[in-house]
Amino acid sequence: MSKLSSVKRSIITAACIGLCVVLPMAFHSIPNAGRVFLPMHIPVLLSGLICGWSFGLLCGLAGPLLSTLLTGMPPLAFLPSMLVELAVYGVVCGLLINLVRTKNLYTDLYISLVVALLAGRVVAGIAQALLFSAGSYSIAAWTGSYFVTGWPGILLQLALIPAVVSALMKAKLIPARYPAARQSA
């Protein structure tokens, strides 16, 4: 398969933005499930990995904003830090998946995902401490909200996202990262 065209990347990103609205609605029917399972993070990370950093950034900004406007989730009080966190996820995933080449798809995906998840949480925590909750935000609050409460969501992302990307490649819906060597007859 050839590289994804900008039209295909736009369509995939639009679908991911739509998922940023729909997935939280499904999870929020269970009390506190949105904060625990982090459903909006999944499409943003997928968009960055599949479509690149600029589309990941767009998804990370447009997804939560559209979801807030249409559903009220996340609430306006949480929106600024979520915009920062998800934008960083999209950018870092998109950049790293193009830089990391270990010749193993899953290794590339996990390196990109783990670094993006850490970077997004660190940058959002810094923004929360310096801008959004200046003077009233602590390391304990950051650890609790970004790691302890969301650990099931982090595990879900690490299990689901590489499997989805691999399945899309096997189905030839997105280009294979490491096409099988052509065998001569």
Stockholm file with secondary structure:
# STOCKHOLM 1.0

chainA/1-185         MSKLSSVKRSIITAACIGLCVVLPMAFHSIPNAGRVFLPMHIPVLLSGLICGWSFGLLCGLAGPLLSTLLTGMPPLAFLPSMLVELAVYGVVCGLLINLVRTKNLYTDLYISLVVALLAGRVVAGIAQALLFSAGSYSIAAWTGSYFVTGWPGILLQLALIPAVVSALMKAKLIPARYPAARQSA
#=GR chainA/1-185 SS CCCCCHHHHHHHHHHHHHHHHHHHHHHTTSTTHHHHHCTTHHHHHHHHHHHCHHHHHHHHHHHHHHHHHHHCCSCTTTHHHHHHHHHHHHHHHHHHHHHCCCSCHHHHHHHHHHHHHHHHHHHHHHHIIIIISTTSCCHHHHHIIIIITTHHHHHHHHHHHHHHHHHHHHTTSSCCSSCCCCCCC
#=GC SS_cons         CCCCCHHHHHHHHHHHHHHHHHHHHHHTTSTTHHHHHCTTHHHHHHHHHHHCHHHHHHHHHHHHHHHHHHHCCSCTTTHHHHHHHHHHHHHHHHHHHHHCCCSCHHHHHHHHHHHHHHHHHHHHHHHIIIIISTTSCCHHHHHIIIIITTHHHHHHHHHHHHHHHHHHHHTTSSCCSSCCCCCCC
//
